[in-house]
Amino acid sequence: MPGAPKCQMFPADNVWNTDISKLPVNKHSATWMAHMGSSTTLLHPDFGPNEGGYPYGIPWTVINPKTQVFIHLTFQYGSESNKGPYPFGPKTPIEGGPNASGDRHALMIDPKTCVLYELYDAHYVSKTRSTAGSGATWSLNSNALRPPTWTSADAAGLPILPGLLLYQEVRSGKVDHAIRFTAECTDEAYIWPARHEAGSCGADYPPMGARFRLSSRFNASRICKAGSPYCSQLAVVIRAMQHYGLILADNGSNWYFQGAALPQWPITLVNLMKEIPAKDFVAVNESCLQVSANSGQASTARCPKG
């Protein structure tokens, strides 16, 4: 991780980091796609260089363990939150800025312990009076999942940070993990690796944890001419969607995918990503990857070949 070189973003065999380009199509794919407006919808990067003076997207930070104060918060969903303490303070970046409404996510990494801390609806008041909707912690060296039916800082009970698209990795030419995205309405169910549902629709709609893959036939030349500015970076994002796909993690607008809040995002690249059509995706069946119901470890040993 940038700023935490000793920390990996979960083990290499974690489901977030697993290539799903050869997995079979889910039998529910066509039905789910039809109920997500896929035939007429273009993907929407839910991030960008600036909105209202603050980078658009979900921020994250690497704390200084020598100076950062760890505090306990009062949670709205306390029975499904890790008690902490959390490295949260008045300068911790908040999604949308310090005065934002909305989800107000706060994501923090301790580079010494490689623990990821995530908060939803985070509000810093003082060391003893701060609040959040929910809170979750993960060891980045472990494949352990949340307890069954537990939420996290998102609706699916999944971590947020491993599913964010980072401009540093796009610029490096390699994105080797799935990307988090949202759907307007979801089934009242979840599938591995998700741990929680927040749906209000029936089984014709995708459950939390559903994974989608971009067609291997799609390429950047359908959107921009080879050699055009940022066309090569667009190709990096497209390859990630073909090999690692999108994981449904929350309710929101259909086909909005999340990235880190960074002012460096080029608006030209962001606009190019808005031209990727949802209709060129399929839902995949990743159940063959599951090693254990309570682990995010993934193995292709039981998956169909070819």
BALOBA-1460 file (C-alpha; in Angstrom, 3 decimals):
// residues 306
<rec num="1" residu="m" x="0.000" y="0.000" z="0.000"/>
<rec num="2" residu="p" x="1.251" y="3.515" z="-0.747"/>
<rec num="3" residu="g" x="2.517" y="4.894" z="2.540"/>
<rec num="4" residu="a" x="2.448" y="1.463" z="4.183"/>
<rec num="5" residu="p" x="5.017" y="-0.597" z="2.229"/>
<rec num="6" residu="k" x="5.023" y="-3.467" z="4.742"/>
<rec num="7" residu="c" x="1.260" y="-3.976" z="4.366"/>
<rec num="8" residu="q" x="-0.389" y="-5.929" z="1.573"/>
<rec num="9" residu="m" x="-4.026" y="-5.394" z="0.601"/>
<rec num="10" residu="f" x="-5.001" y="-8.843" z="1.881"/>
<rec num="11" residu="p" x="-3.141" y="-12.031" z="0.899"/>
<rec num="12" residu="a" x="-2.546" y="-12.778" z="-2.770"/>
<rec num="13" residu="d" x="-5.097" y="-15.610" z="-2.643"/>
<rec num="14" residu="n" x="-7.862" y="-13.370" z="-1.288"/>
<rec num="15" residu="v" x="-11.056" y="-13.237" z="-3.367"/>
<rec num="16" residu="w" x="-10.561" y="-9.522" z="-4.036"/>
<rec num="17" residu="n" x="-7.217" y="-10.318" z="-5.670"/>
<rec num="18" residu="t" x="-8.340" y="-13.363" z="-7.684"/>
<rec num="19" residu="d" x="-8.558" y="-13.413" z="-11.488"/>
<rec num="20" residu="i" x="-12.139" y="-14.345" z="-12.477"/>
<rec num="21" residu="s" x="-11.702" y="-14.095" z="-16.254"/>
<rec num="22" residu="k" x="-12.240" y="-17.869" z="-16.739"/>
<rec num="23" residu="l" x="-15.155" y="-18.380" z="-14.338"/>
<rec num="24" residu="p" x="-18.518" y="-19.562" z="-15.705"/>
<rec num="25" residu="v" x="-21.377" y="-17.133" z="-16.214"/>
<rec num="26" residu="n" x="-23.867" y="-17.082" z="-13.350"/>
<rec num="27" residu="k" x="-27.215" y="-18.641" z="-14.307"/>
<rec num="28" residu="h" x="-28.956" y="-15.519" z="-13.000"/>
<rec num="29" residu="s" x="-26.808" y="-13.142" z="-15.052"/>
<rec num="30" residu="a" x="-29.350" y="-12.118" z="-17.685"/>
<rec num="31" residu="t" x="-32.101" y="-11.545" z="-15.106"/>
<rec num="32" residu="w" x="-29.879" y="-9.513" z="-12.798"/>
<rec num="33" residu="m" x="-28.553" y="-7.444" z="-15.694"/>
<rec num="34" residu="a" x="-32.068" y="-6.673" z="-16.908"/>
<rec num="35" residu="h" x="-33.014" y="-5.378" z="-13.461"/>
<rec num="36" residu="m" x="-29.977" y="-3.105" z="-13.233"/>
<rec num="37" residu="g" x="-30.797" y="-1.047" z="-16.323"/>
<rec num="38" residu="s" x="-27.778" y="-2.568" z="-18.035"/>
<rec num="39" residu="s" x="-28.956" y="-2.286" z="-21.636"/>
<rec num="40" residu="t" x="-29.124" y="1.507" z="-21.518"/>
<rec num="41" residu="t" x="-26.608" y="2.415" z="-18.799"/>
<rec num="42" residu="l" x="-22.983" y="3.471" z="-18.998"/>
<rec num="43" residu="l" x="-20.648" y="2.917" z="-16.060"/>
<rec num="44" residu="h" x="-20.067" y="5.925" z="-13.852"/>
<rec num="45" residu="p" x="-16.801" y="6.530" z="-11.971"/>
<rec num="46" residu="d" x="-17.950" y="7.696" z="-8.536"/>
<rec num="47" residu="f" x="-14.799" y="9.774" z="-8.078"/>
<rec num="48" residu="g" x="-12.898" y="12.576" z="-9.738"/>
<rec num="49" residu="p" x="-10.451" y="15.442" z="-9.262"/>
<rec num="50" residu="n" x="-12.649" y="17.945" z="-7.480"/>
<rec num="51" residu="e" x="-16.221" y="18.553" z="-6.384"/>
<rec num="52" residu="g" x="-17.087" y="21.591" z="-4.304"/>
<rec num="53" residu="g" x="-13.416" y="22.178" z="-3.524"/>
<rec num="54" residu="y" x="-12.869" y="18.632" z="-2.209"/>
<rec num="55" residu="p" x="-11.670" y="15.568" z="-4.178"/>
<rec num="56" residu="y" x="-14.649" y="13.448" z="-5.253"/>
<rec num="57" residu="g" x="-14.485" y="9.833" z="-4.050"/>
<rec num="58" residu="i" x="-13.647" y="7.935" z="-0.872"/>
<rec num="59" residu="p" x="-10.503" y="9.096" z="0.971"/>
<rec num="60" residu="w" x="-8.156" y="6.915" z="2.981"/>
<rec num="61" residu="t" x="-5.130" y="7.642" z="5.089"/>
<rec num="62" residu="v" x="-2.104" y="5.946" z="6.595"/>
<rec num="63" residu="i" x="-1.789" y="7.038" z="10.210"/>
<rec num="64" residu="n" x="1.356" y="7.828" z="12.154"/>
<rec num="65" residu="p" x="1.178" y="5.220" z="14.952"/>
<rec num="66" residu="k" x="3.547" y="7.284" z="17.106"/>
<rec num="67" residu="t" x="1.302" y="10.350" z="17.224"/>
<rec num="68" residu="q" x="-2.207" y="9.224" z="16.286"/>
<rec num="69" residu="v" x="-4.666" y="9.023" z="19.179"/>
<rec num="70" residu="f" x="-6.947" y="5.954" z="19.216"/>
<rec num="71" residu="i" x="-10.470" y="6.566" z="20.506"/>
<rec num="72" residu="h" x="-13.703" y="4.692" z="21.185"/>
<rec num="73" residu="l" x="-16.816" y="5.797" z="19.301"/>
<rec num="74" residu="t" x="-20.535" y="5.392" z="19.916"/>
<rec num="75" residu="f" x="-22.079" y="3.362" z="17.069"/>
<rec num="76" residu="q" x="-25.619" y="3.363" z="15.742"/>
<rec num="77" residu="y" x="-25.165" y="-0.312" z="14.842"/>
<rec num="78" residu="g" x="-23.083" y="-1.215" z="17.849"/>
<rec num="79" residu="s" x="-23.959" y="-4.918" z="17.945"/>
<rec num="80" residu="e" x="-22.378" y="-5.389" z="14.489"/>
<rec num="81" residu="s" x="-19.397" y="-3.063" z="14.952"/>
<rec num="82" residu="n" x="-15.902" y="-3.744" z="16.223"/>
<rec num="83" residu="k" x="-15.508" y="-1.821" z="19.477"/>
<rec num="84" residu="g" x="-12.092" y="-0.455" z="18.630"/>
<rec num="85" residu="p" x="-10.388" y="1.788" z="19.586"/>
<rec num="86" residu="y" x="-10.031" y="3.536" z="16.188"/>
<rec num="87" residu="p" x="-7.277" y="5.890" z="14.981"/>
<rec num="88" residu="f" x="-9.792" y="8.657" z="14.331"/>
<rec num="89" residu="g" x="-9.339" y="12.339" z="14.973"/>
<rec num="90" residu="p" x="-10.293" y="15.853" z="13.867"/>
<rec num="91" residu="k" x="-7.909" y="15.709" z="10.874"/>
<rec num="92" residu="t" x="-8.968" y="12.265" z="9.590"/>
<rec num="93" residu="p" x="-10.169" y="12.605" z="5.969"/>
<rec num="94" residu="i" x="-13.951" y="12.202" z="5.622"/>
<rec num="95" residu="e" x="-15.732" y="11.291" z="2.387"/>
<rec num="96" residu="g" x="-17.072" y="14.515" z="0.920"/>
<rec num="97" residu="g" x="-15.127" y="16.715" z="3.319"/>
<rec num="98" residu="p" x="-15.533" y="17.585" z="6.997"/>
<rec num="99" residu="n" x="-18.946" y="19.211" z="6.509"/>
<rec num="100" residu="a" x="-20.365" y="16.597" z="4.146"/>
<rec num="101" residu="s" x="-23.619" y="14.750" z="4.460"/>
<rec num="102" residu="g" x="-23.994" y="11.351" z="2.824"/>
<rec num="103" residu="d" x="-22.042" y="8.249" z="3.817"/>
<rec num="104" residu="r" x="-19.086" y="10.069" z="5.423"/>
<rec num="105" residu="h" x="-16.736" y="7.081" z="5.181"/>
<rec num="106" residu="a" x="-13.366" y="7.255" z="6.943"/>
<rec num="107" residu="l" x="-10.685" y="4.643" z="6.135"/>
<rec num="108" residu="m" x="-7.440" y="4.361" z="8.103"/>
<rec num="109" residu="i" x="-4.441" y="2.007" z="7.926"/>
<rec num="110" residu="d" x="-2.014" y="1.457" z="10.779"/>
<rec num="111" residu="p" x="1.306" y="0.752" z="8.958"/>
<rec num="112" residu="k" x="2.799" y="-0.850" z="12.064"/>
<rec num="113" residu="t" x="0.124" y="-3.493" z="12.646"/>
<rec num="114" residu="c" x="-1.292" y="-3.584" z="9.087"/>
<rec num="115" residu="v" x="-4.821" y="-3.237" z="10.460"/>
<rec num="116" residu="l" x="-7.453" y="-1.517" z="8.349"/>
<rec num="117" residu="y" x="-10.058" y="0.561" z="10.206"/>
<rec num="118" residu="e" x="-13.230" y="1.690" z="8.416"/>
<rec num="119" residu="l" x="-16.101" y="3.883" z="9.617"/>
<rec num="120" residu="y" x="-19.488" y="4.759" z="8.141"/>
<rec num="121" residu="d" x="-21.185" y="8.085" z="8.955"/>
<rec num="122" residu="a" x="-18.157" y="9.164" z="10.987"/>
<rec num="123" residu="h" x="-18.385" y="12.327" z="13.086"/>
<rec num="124" residu="y" x="-15.505" y="13.523" z="15.245"/>
<rec num="125" residu="v" x="-16.662" y="15.566" z="18.251"/>
<rec num="126" residu="s" x="-14.030" y="14.840" z="20.875"/>
<rec num="127" residu="k" x="-11.987" y="11.931" z="22.207"/>
<rec num="128" residu="t" x="-14.991" y="10.737" z="24.222"/>
<rec num="129" residu="r" x="-18.056" y="11.889" z="22.267"/>
<rec num="130" residu="s" x="-17.376" y="10.938" z="18.634"/>
<rec num="131" residu="t" x="-19.917" y="8.818" z="16.756"/>
<rec num="132" residu="a" x="-20.337" y="6.643" z="13.667"/>
<rec num="133" residu="g" x="-23.051" y="4.559" z="12.104"/>
<rec num="134" residu="s" x="-20.853" y="1.470" z="12.124"/>
<rec num="135" residu="g" x="-17.211" y="0.459" z="12.332"/>
<rec num="136" residu="a" x="-15.164" y="-2.504" z="11.158"/>
<rec num="137" residu="t" x="-11.547" y="-3.623" z="11.385"/>
<rec num="138" residu="w" x="-9.517" y="-6.077" z="9.306"/>
<rec num="139" residu="s" x="-6.037" y="-7.516" z="9.510"/>
<rec num="140" residu="l" x="-4.612" y="-6.970" z="6.039"/>
<rec num="141" residu="n" x="-2.523" y="-10.126" z="6.477"/>
<rec num="142" residu="s" x="-5.613" y="-12.292" z="6.998"/>
<rec num="143" residu="n" x="-8.410" y="-13.720" z="4.848"/>
<rec num="144" residu="a" x="-10.918" y="-13.661" z="7.727"/>
<rec num="145" residu="l" x="-14.403" y="-12.317" z="6.931"/>
<rec num="146" residu="r" x="-16.862" y="-10.512" z="9.180"/>
<rec num="147" residu="p" x="-19.230" y="-12.687" z="11.239"/>
<rec num="148" residu="p" x="-22.264" y="-13.836" z="9.195"/>
<rec num="149" residu="t" x="-25.017" y="-11.175" z="8.865"/>
<rec num="150" residu="w" x="-22.727" y="-8.406" z="10.176"/>
<rec num="151" residu="t" x="-22.546" y="-5.125" z="8.321"/>
<rec num="152" residu="s" x="-19.315" y="-3.126" z="8.047"/>
<rec num="153" residu="a" x="-18.760" y="0.398" z="6.773"/>
<rec num="154" residu="d" x="-20.754" y="-0.673" z="3.716"/>
<rec num="155" residu="a" x="-23.992" y="-2.568" z="3.241"/>
<rec num="156" residu="a" x="-22.413" y="-5.845" z="2.137"/>
<rec num="157" residu="g" x="-20.267" y="-6.323" z="5.247"/>
<rec num="158" residu="l" x="-17.157" y="-6.074" z="3.059"/>
<rec num="159" residu="p" x="-14.089" y="-3.863" z="3.397"/>
<rec num="160" residu="i" x="-14.135" y="-0.748" z="1.214"/>
<rec num="161" residu="l" x="-10.462" y="0.056" z="0.632"/>
<rec num="162" residu="p" x="-9.496" y="-3.079" z="-1.362"/>
<rec num="163" residu="g" x="-12.250" y="-2.264" z="-3.876"/>
<rec num="164" residu="l" x="-11.255" y="1.343" z="-4.536"/>
<rec num="165" residu="l" x="-9.590" y="2.233" z="-7.810"/>
<rec num="166" residu="l" x="-6.410" y="4.206" z="-7.078"/>
<rec num="167" residu="y" x="-4.837" y="6.538" z="-9.596"/>
<rec num="168" residu="q" x="-1.368" y="5.441" z="-8.448"/>
<rec num="169" residu="e" x="-2.050" y="1.882" z="-9.632"/>
<rec num="170" residu="v" x="-3.729" y="2.967" z="-12.877"/>
<rec num="171" residu="r" x="-0.715" y="5.124" z="-13.670"/>
<rec num="172" residu="s" x="1.630" y="2.219" z="-12.841"/>
<rec num="173" residu="g" x="-0.112" y="0.099" z="-15.480"/>
<rec num="174" residu="k" x="-1.446" y="-2.611" z="-13.159"/>
<rec num="175" residu="v" x="-4.730" y="-2.973" z="-11.282"/>
<rec num="176" residu="d" x="-4.920" y="-6.499" z="-9.891"/>
<rec num="177" residu="h" x="-8.039" y="-6.488" z="-7.723"/>
<rec num="178" residu="a" x="-11.816" y="-6.249" z="-8.039"/>
<rec num="179" residu="i" x="-13.534" y="-2.865" z="-7.914"/>
<rec num="180" residu="r" x="-16.406" y="-1.963" z="-5.621"/>
<rec num="181" residu="f" x="-19.694" y="-0.820" z="-7.212"/>
<rec num="182" residu="t" x="-23.342" y="-0.123" z="-6.386"/>
<rec num="183" residu="a" x="-26.817" y="-1.013" z="-7.648"/>
<rec num="184" residu="e" x="-30.028" y="0.911" z="-7.097"/>
<rec num="185" residu="c" x="-32.024" y="-2.021" z="-5.770"/>
<rec num="186" residu="t" x="-30.780" y="-5.380" z="-4.510"/>
<rec num="187" residu="d" x="-32.156" y="-8.726" z="-3.410"/>
<rec num="188" residu="e" x="-32.791" y="-9.318" z="0.287"/>
<rec num="189" residu="a" x="-29.855" y="-11.721" z="0.304"/>
<rec num="190" residu="y" x="-26.077" y="-11.868" z="0.149"/>
<rec num="191" residu="i" x="-23.613" y="-14.335" z="-1.346"/>
<rec num="192" residu="w" x="-19.976" y="-15.067" z="-0.531"/>
<rec num="193" residu="p" x="-17.838" y="-13.101" z="0.154"/>
<rec num="194" residu="a" x="-20.482" y="-10.595" z="1.325"/>
<rec num="195" residu="r" x="-21.785" y="-10.956" z="4.889"/>
<rec num="196" residu="h" x="-24.829" y="-8.704" z="5.004"/>
<rec num="197" residu="e" x="-27.806" y="-7.673" z="2.878"/>
<rec num="198" residu="a" x="-29.618" y="-4.372" z="2.672"/>
<rec num="199" residu="g" x="-32.039" y="-5.120" z="-0.135"/>
<rec num="200" residu="s" x="-35.689" y="-4.282" z="-0.646"/>
<rec num="201" residu="c" x="-36.297" y="-6.094" z="-3.941"/>
<rec num="202" residu="g" x="-36.775" y="-9.735" z="-4.899"/>
<rec num="203" residu="a" x="-34.596" y="-12.465" z="-6.348"/>
<rec num="204" residu="d" x="-34.684" y="-10.939" z="-9.841"/>
<rec num="205" residu="y" x="-32.263" y="-8.352" z="-8.470"/>
<rec num="206" residu="p" x="-28.602" y="-9.066" z="-7.644"/>
<rec num="207" residu="p" x="-27.601" y="-9.907" z="-4.060"/>
<rec num="208" residu="m" x="-24.776" y="-8.220" z="-2.197"/>
<rec num="209" residu="g" x="-21.487" y="-9.849" z="-3.141"/>
<rec num="210" residu="a" x="-22.464" y="-10.556" z="-6.768"/>
<rec num="211" residu="r" x="-19.487" y="-10.256" z="-9.109"/>
<rec num="212" residu="f" x="-19.543" y="-8.979" z="-12.680"/>
<rec num="213" residu="r" x="-16.982" y="-9.245" z="-15.473"/>
<rec num="214" residu="l" x="-16.435" y="-7.113" z="-18.570"/>
<rec num="215" residu="s" x="-16.351" y="-8.934" z="-21.909"/>
<rec num="216" residu="s" x="-12.877" y="-9.893" z="-23.114"/>
<rec num="217" residu="r" x="-13.856" y="-8.550" z="-26.541"/>
<rec num="218" residu="f" x="-14.209" y="-5.019" z="-25.260"/>
<rec num="219" residu="n" x="-11.162" y="-2.803" z="-25.737"/>
<rec num="220" residu="a" x="-10.188" y="0.806" z="-25.257"/>
<rec num="221" residu="s" x="-10.270" y="1.525" z="-29.001"/>
<rec num="222" residu="r" x="-14.067" y="1.475" z="-28.838"/>
<rec num="223" residu="i" x="-13.862" y="4.614" z="-26.713"/>
<rec num="224" residu="c" x="-10.662" y="6.361" z="-27.726"/>
<rec num="225" residu="k" x="-8.111" y="6.178" z="-30.515"/>
<rec num="226" residu="a" x="-4.787" y="4.489" z="-29.815"/>
<rec num="227" residu="g" x="-2.234" y="7.077" z="-28.820"/>
<rec num="228" residu="s" x="-4.836" y="9.512" z="-27.534"/>
<rec num="229" residu="p" x="-4.198" y="11.045" z="-24.109"/>
<rec num="230" residu="y" x="-5.066" y="8.609" z="-21.302"/>
<rec num="231" residu="c" x="-6.136" y="5.830" z="-23.698"/>
<rec num="232" residu="s" x="-3.436" y="3.550" z="-22.287"/>
<rec num="233" residu="q" x="-4.612" y="4.246" z="-18.732"/>
<rec num="234" residu="l" x="-8.195" y="3.513" z="-19.760"/>
<rec num="235" residu="a" x="-6.935" y="0.163" z="-21.076"/>
<rec num="236" residu="v" x="-5.529" y="-0.599" z="-17.597"/>
<rec num="237" residu="v" x="-8.959" y="-0.053" z="-16.050"/>
<rec num="238" residu="i" x="-10.671" y="-2.134" z="-18.738"/>
<rec num="239" residu="r" x="-8.256" y="-5.014" z="-18.195"/>
<rec num="240" residu="a" x="-8.962" y="-4.932" z="-14.449"/>
<rec num="241" residu="m" x="-12.695" y="-5.167" z="-15.132"/>
<rec num="242" residu="q" x="-12.094" y="-8.126" z="-17.462"/>
<rec num="243" residu="h" x="-9.805" y="-10.056" z="-15.114"/>
<rec num="244" residu="y" x="-10.967" y="-9.017" z="-11.635"/>
<rec num="245" residu="g" x="-14.381" y="-7.521" z="-12.259"/>
<rec num="246" residu="l" x="-16.752" y="-5.561" z="-10.061"/>
<rec num="247" residu="i" x="-18.161" y="-6.647" z="-6.682"/>
<rec num="248" residu="l" x="-21.589" y="-5.394" z="-5.614"/>
<rec num="249" residu="a" x="-21.000" y="-3.818" z="-2.210"/>
<rec num="250" residu="d" x="-23.713" y="-1.258" z="-1.517"/>
<rec num="251" residu="n" x="-26.979" y="0.279" z="-2.628"/>
<rec num="252" residu="g" x="-26.694" y="3.393" z="-4.761"/>
<rec num="253" residu="s" x="-26.988" y="4.415" z="-8.383"/>
<rec num="254" residu="n" x="-26.765" y="1.572" z="-10.895"/>
<rec num="255" residu="w" x="-23.263" y="0.852" z="-12.169"/>
<rec num="256" residu="y" x="-21.457" y="3.504" z="-10.138"/>
<rec num="257" residu="f" x="-17.973" y="2.228" z="-9.261"/>
<rec num="258" residu="q" x="-15.786" y="3.683" z="-6.536"/>
<rec num="259" residu="g" x="-12.304" y="5.110" z="-6.451"/>
<rec num="260" residu="a" x="-10.052" y="6.972" z="-4.060"/>
<rec num="261" residu="a" x="-10.587" y="10.691" z="-3.506"/>
<rec num="262" residu="l" x="-7.480" y="12.147" z="-5.134"/>
<rec num="263" residu="p" x="-7.029" y="15.539" z="-6.812"/>
<rec num="264" residu="q" x="-4.658" y="13.870" z="-9.314"/>
<rec num="265" residu="w" x="-7.455" y="12.104" z="-11.207"/>
<rec num="266" residu="p" x="-7.362" y="13.518" z="-14.784"/>
<rec num="267" residu="i" x="-10.844" y="14.629" z="-15.795"/>
<rec num="268" residu="t" x="-10.166" y="13.346" z="-19.324"/>
<rec num="269" residu="l" x="-9.610" y="9.815" z="-17.990"/>
<rec num="270" residu="v" x="-12.663" y="10.050" z="-15.720"/>
<rec num="271" residu="n" x="-14.798" y="11.066" z="-18.703"/>
<rec num="272" residu="l" x="-13.444" y="8.188" z="-20.794"/>
<rec num="273" residu="m" x="-14.447" y="5.702" z="-18.082"/>
<rec num="274" residu="k" x="-17.998" y="7.045" z="-18.353"/>
<rec num="275" residu="e" x="-18.192" y="5.500" z="-21.830"/>
<rec num="276" residu="i" x="-17.887" y="1.852" z="-20.705"/>
<rec num="277" residu="p" x="-21.290" y="0.211" z="-21.359"/>
<rec num="278" residu="a" x="-22.887" y="-1.911" z="-18.640"/>
<rec num="279" residu="k" x="-24.397" y="-4.207" z="-21.279"/>
<rec num="280" residu="d" x="-20.937" y="-5.655" z="-21.987"/>
<rec num="281" residu="f" x="-20.741" y="-7.203" z="-18.499"/>
<rec num="282" residu="v" x="-21.981" y="-10.560" z="-17.224"/>
<rec num="283" residu="a" x="-22.410" y="-11.874" z="-13.703"/>
<rec num="284" residu="v" x="-20.018" y="-14.724" z="-12.932"/>
<rec num="285" residu="n" x="-20.419" y="-17.694" z="-10.621"/>
<rec num="286" residu="e" x="-17.511" y="-17.539" z="-8.192"/>
<rec num="287" residu="s" x="-18.835" y="-20.155" z="-5.759"/>
<rec num="288" residu="c" x="-16.146" y="-22.584" z="-6.961"/>
<rec num="289" residu="l" x="-13.504" y="-20.262" z="-5.509"/>
<rec num="290" residu="q" x="-14.780" y="-20.572" z="-1.938"/>
<rec num="291" residu="v" x="-12.492" y="-22.475" z="0.404"/>
<rec num="292" residu="s" x="-14.454" y="-21.739" z="3.575"/>
<rec num="293" residu="a" x="-17.670" y="-19.834" z="4.229"/>
<rec num="294" residu="n" x="-15.916" y="-17.715" z="6.852"/>
<rec num="295" residu="s" x="-12.801" y="-16.937" z="4.839"/>
<rec num="296" residu="g" x="-12.050" y="-14.703" z="1.878"/>
<rec num="297" residu="q" x="-9.428" y="-17.165" z="0.676"/>
<rec num="298" residu="a" x="-10.030" y="-18.152" z="-2.952"/>
<rec num="299" residu="s" x="-8.803" y="-21.193" z="-4.871"/>
<rec num="300" residu="t" x="-9.382" y="-22.102" z="-8.517"/>
<rec num="301" residu="a" x="-8.764" y="-25.813" z="-7.845"/>
<rec num="302" residu="r" x="-12.487" y="-26.693" z="-8.026"/>
<rec num="303" residu="c" x="-13.359" y="-24.296" z="-10.854"/>
<rec num="304" residu="p" x="-14.169" y="-25.523" z="-14.377"/>
<rec num="305" residu="k" x="-11.161" y="-25.590" z="-16.692"/>
<rec num="306" residu="g" x="-10.915" y="-23.747" z="-19.979"/>
